[in-house]
Amino acid sequence: MFRFARSPVVAALVALTGLAPAAIAQPVNPQEIVILTTTTTQDSGILRILTDAFAKRSGLTVKAIVAGSGDILKQGARGEGDVLLTHSPDAEKGWMAEGNGTSRRLVMYHDFVIIGPEADPAKIRGLKASDALRRIAEAKAPFVSRGDQSGTHVRELAMWKRAGIEPKGQSWYRETGQGQGLTMDVASQFQGYAFTDRGTYLVHAKRIGLPILVENDSALYNIYHVMPVNPAKFPKVNASAGNAFADWVVSPEGQNLIAEFGKAQYGRSLFVPAAGMSEQELLVN
């Protein structure tokens, strides 16, 4: 069962299902774990794989609140979940420094890519990400951003900054305020460019119809960490459940599931297991 943070999408779901907004906030239940995680884990499909396996292993009822990393970190800082699985390293470090979590461990990674129309009017195919973004700006080619302060959006903005470009407010730059799947749909409709994680892209690639034009740039690694919420700061969290999930997802069993995810359908794993590694090691490699 998945629960969503409040957003226009949630409002639509409430209208369709009749669920009251109060249903999002549940009393503490020792037999239930609430995982706060990002839309990329859901859109790629790996969230369901991990939560189903952990529920079977632990006997716990698993509920997930899914939103952009920015919103998820805010909810975690209010003690609204038991454990976080996110991909916004700089923001996570700040979150930990505030005493919100008990540990922060690397779980897995994949990479970001830039997709766009086959005709590639900005001529970015094969370039490094920063060079590609400069070309898009120079060509004033349509670019569709999530604009939702998710980990992906924050990373996209960091890449624009690295390229020396301020895209906000430009006529060719559009923000959806939605998740990755819907953002790619909009990019497809406008035959524009978009910044996305590879895993979510591969799941939706046939429908989207936009090829990957920029990839294999070490600046585009997308790194996920697991962080149990601190019970000393938030006494009502299910600390034992949060720690159990964190331990399991970096265990050989959890890491093997990550390594195998996507191979049968896409011929390659959508994520690379990375328990025990550090961000520095990944960047060097």
Legacy VTK file of the C-alpha trace (Angstrom):
# vtk DataFile Version 3.0
C-alpha trace
ASCII
DATASET POLYDATA
POINTS 285 float
0.000 0.000 0.000
1.382 3.395 -0.965
0.563 6.751 0.553
1.349 10.053 -1.110
2.381 13.386 0.294
-0.092 16.195 -0.310
0.121 17.610 -3.834
-2.226 18.359 -6.745
-1.916 14.672 -7.629
-3.046 13.702 -4.125
-6.019 16.027 -4.374
-7.040 14.278 -7.571
-6.636 10.869 -5.967
-8.723 11.952 -2.984
-11.452 13.150 -5.322
-11.400 9.876 -7.219
-11.142 7.497 -4.273
-13.063 9.323 -1.576
-10.186 8.956 0.863
-10.022 11.756 3.390
-6.738 13.701 3.701
-6.616 12.617 7.353
-5.995 9.077 6.135
-2.456 10.132 5.261
-1.483 10.537 8.922
-1.876 7.234 10.778
-1.383 6.464 14.469
1.771 4.626 15.423
1.382 0.894 14.892
4.182 -1.475 16.046
3.251 -3.867 13.256
3.534 -1.176 10.577
6.494 0.608 8.996
6.157 3.907 7.168
8.849 4.410 4.525
9.383 7.931 3.203
10.791 7.762 -0.302
11.018 9.488 -3.640
8.934 9.309 -6.790
11.845 7.813 -8.727
11.762 4.650 -6.641
8.069 4.268 -7.366
8.161 5.297 -11.034
11.021 2.895 -11.760
9.187 0.032 -10.019
11.920 -0.849 -7.532
9.930 0.421 -4.547
7.315 -2.290 -4.977
9.992 -4.970 -5.300
11.749 -3.861 -2.104
8.650 -3.282 0.000
7.016 -6.570 -0.994
10.171 -8.512 -0.172
10.701 -6.724 3.132
7.069 -7.211 4.155
7.399 -10.924 3.499
10.685 -11.133 5.408
9.630 -9.020 8.413
5.899 -9.709 8.711
5.309 -5.955 8.965
2.708 -3.992 7.062
4.668 -1.646 4.812
3.291 1.742 3.850
5.189 4.212 1.708
4.781 7.952 1.451
6.005 9.011 -1.973
6.998 12.562 -2.937
9.972 14.587 -4.138
13.083 14.384 -1.960
12.587 17.924 -0.657
9.116 17.135 0.669
10.207 13.739 1.975
13.060 15.258 3.970
10.677 17.833 5.450
8.287 15.093 6.501
11.131 13.104 8.004
12.168 16.221 9.922
8.674 16.207 11.454
8.867 12.537 12.426
6.161 11.515 9.966
7.827 8.253 8.961
10.157 5.589 10.296
12.870 5.493 7.636
13.839 7.463 4.511
15.166 6.246 1.156
16.239 9.336 -0.795
18.693 10.590 -3.413
19.597 14.163 -2.519
23.048 13.832 -0.885
23.696 17.456 0.081
20.224 17.904 1.559
20.523 14.554 3.351
23.722 15.670 5.049
21.970 18.768 6.345
19.027 16.643 7.485
21.352 14.368 9.419
23.235 17.334 10.931
19.941 18.508 12.436
19.675 15.238 14.357
16.753 13.858 12.378
18.324 10.464 11.619
20.431 7.856 13.360
22.546 6.762 10.392
22.975 7.356 6.671
24.091 4.432 4.537
24.594 4.170 0.804
22.171 1.705 -0.779
22.400 1.932 -4.566
22.920 4.249 -7.476
22.101 4.727 -11.107
22.561 7.775 -13.277
20.766 10.723 -14.735
20.456 11.238 -18.476
19.158 13.955 -20.771
16.499 12.885 -23.244
15.122 14.778 -26.197
13.646 14.569 -29.694
15.316 12.333 -32.237
15.931 15.354 -34.493
17.932 16.938 -31.640
17.523 20.592 -32.715
20.026 21.808 -30.080
22.648 19.293 -31.308
23.485 17.890 -27.860
23.854 14.211 -28.710
26.991 12.744 -27.152
28.039 15.898 -25.286
28.862 16.217 -21.594
25.875 17.370 -19.554
27.090 20.939 -18.948
27.878 21.484 -22.627
24.511 20.023 -23.597
22.592 22.362 -21.312
24.463 25.370 -22.699
23.518 24.288 -26.229
19.850 23.937 -25.227
19.859 27.451 -23.754
21.589 28.918 -26.799
19.088 27.250 -29.124
16.152 28.206 -26.862
14.940 24.657 -27.378
11.994 23.524 -25.205
13.147 22.020 -21.908
10.694 20.473 -19.427
11.652 20.377 -15.745
9.946 18.724 -12.790
10.106 22.007 -10.866
9.088 20.202 -7.673
12.192 20.466 -5.457
12.676 16.706 -5.726
16.161 15.236 -5.676
16.052 15.047 -9.465
14.980 18.679 -9.783
17.659 19.860 -7.345
20.265 17.925 -9.309
19.016 19.374 -12.597
19.306 22.910 -11.210
22.819 22.138 -9.976
23.769 21.062 -13.491
22.364 24.305 -14.953
24.417 26.249 -12.410
27.487 24.231 -13.361
26.803 25.177 -16.978
26.557 28.865 -16.039
22.898 29.128 -17.041
19.867 30.397 -15.100
16.907 28.752 -16.876
14.078 29.875 -14.598
11.890 32.495 -16.196
13.064 31.703 -19.719
10.339 31.212 -22.320
11.770 27.864 -23.420
11.939 26.448 -19.856
8.767 24.824 -18.512
8.131 23.399 -15.028
5.452 20.777 -14.412
5.491 20.558 -10.616
4.933 16.814 -11.093
6.863 13.544 -10.895
9.236 12.113 -13.440
6.776 10.081 -15.473
4.367 12.971 -16.041
7.242 15.358 -16.728
8.554 13.086 -19.472
5.043 12.880 -20.919
4.960 16.671 -21.179
8.422 16.719 -22.753
7.205 14.211 -25.309
4.146 16.328 -26.111
6.298 19.415 -26.666
9.104 17.465 -28.355
11.421 18.991 -25.800
14.393 17.967 -23.693
14.236 16.677 -20.109
16.520 15.584 -17.285
15.627 12.189 -15.842
17.019 9.218 -13.974
17.800 6.288 -16.259
15.713 3.747 -14.348
12.455 5.663 -14.604
13.204 6.495 -18.231
13.680 2.856 -19.203
10.356 1.909 -17.631
8.520 4.558 -19.684
10.766 4.802 -22.755
8.413 3.200 -25.281
5.542 5.488 -24.319
7.699 8.607 -24.134
9.391 8.126 -27.494
12.347 10.415 -26.711
15.834 8.864 -26.977
18.689 9.328 -24.522
21.004 11.971 -25.971
23.411 12.605 -23.063
24.694 9.824 -20.794
27.768 8.201 -19.226
28.887 11.415 -17.558
30.290 10.862 -14.045
28.671 14.156 -13.004
25.292 12.454 -13.439
25.458 9.692 -10.818
22.235 9.399 -8.797
23.032 8.066 -5.320
20.483 6.699 -2.809
20.897 6.508 0.973
18.743 4.950 3.687
18.232 6.905 6.918
16.222 5.676 9.945
14.406 8.478 11.757
15.834 9.342 15.175
13.552 8.119 18.032
15.380 10.341 20.527
13.971 13.342 18.626
10.715 11.712 17.541
9.612 9.208 20.239
6.535 8.059 18.305
8.440 6.592 15.356
8.691 2.828 14.997
12.465 2.793 15.445
12.885 -0.977 15.443
11.026 -1.250 12.130
12.954 1.627 10.585
16.272 0.115 11.602
15.170 -3.312 10.382
14.401 -1.969 6.910
17.663 -0.038 6.763
19.645 -3.119 7.787
17.770 -5.325 5.331
18.107 -3.071 2.269
21.923 -3.042 2.650
22.080 -6.778 3.451
23.092 -9.359 0.822
19.421 -10.223 0.289
18.364 -6.624 -0.313
21.396 -5.852 -2.447
20.824 -8.918 -4.614
17.248 -7.823 -5.315
18.561 -4.444 -6.402
21.206 -6.047 -8.627
18.632 -8.225 -10.399
15.920 -5.603 -10.784
15.268 -4.886 -14.458
17.571 -7.501 -15.960
14.817 -9.783 -17.218
12.863 -6.986 -18.905
15.551 -4.518 -19.953
18.642 -6.693 -20.261
20.422 -4.699 -17.547
19.909 -3.816 -13.912
18.229 -0.448 -13.435
20.191 0.184 -10.217
23.662 -0.768 -9.000
23.879 -2.062 -5.413
26.410 -0.036 -3.429
26.151 -0.989 0.247
29.454 -0.450 2.028
30.720 2.013 -0.537
31.126 5.773 -0.118
30.164 8.639 -2.378
33.857 9.429 -2.819
34.555 5.913 -4.098
31.752 6.208 -6.644
32.951 9.556 -7.918
36.506 8.247 -8.282
35.302 5.160 -10.117
LINES 1 286
285 0 1 2 3 4 5 6 7 8 9 10 11 12 13 14 15 16 17 18 19 20 21 22 23 24 25 26 27 28 29 30 31 32 33 34 35 36 37 38 39 40 41 42 43 44 45 46 47 48 49 50 51 52 53 54 55 56 57 58 59 60 61 62 63 64 65 66 67 68 69 70 71 72 73 74 75 76 77 78 79 80 81 82 83 84 85 86 87 88 89 90 91 92 93 94 95 96 97 98 99 100 101 102 103 104 105 106 107 108 109 110 111 112 113 114 115 116 117 118 119 120 121 122 123 124 125 126 127 128 129 130 131 132 133 134 135 136 137 138 139 140 141 142 143 144 145 146 147 148 149 150 151 152 153 154 155 156 157 158 159 160 161 162 163 164 165 166 167 168 169 170 171 172 173 174 175 176 177 178 179 180 181 182 183 184 185 186 187 188 189 190 191 192 193 194 195 196 197 198 199 200 201 202 203 204 205 206 207 208 209 210 211 212 213 214 215 216 217 218 219 220 221 222 223 224 225 226 227 228 229 230 231 232 233 234 235 236 237 238 239 240 241 242 243 244 245 246 247 248 249 250 251 252 253 254 255 256 257 258 259 260 261 262 263 264 265 266 267 268 269 270 271 272 273 274 275 276 277 278 279 280 281 282 283 284
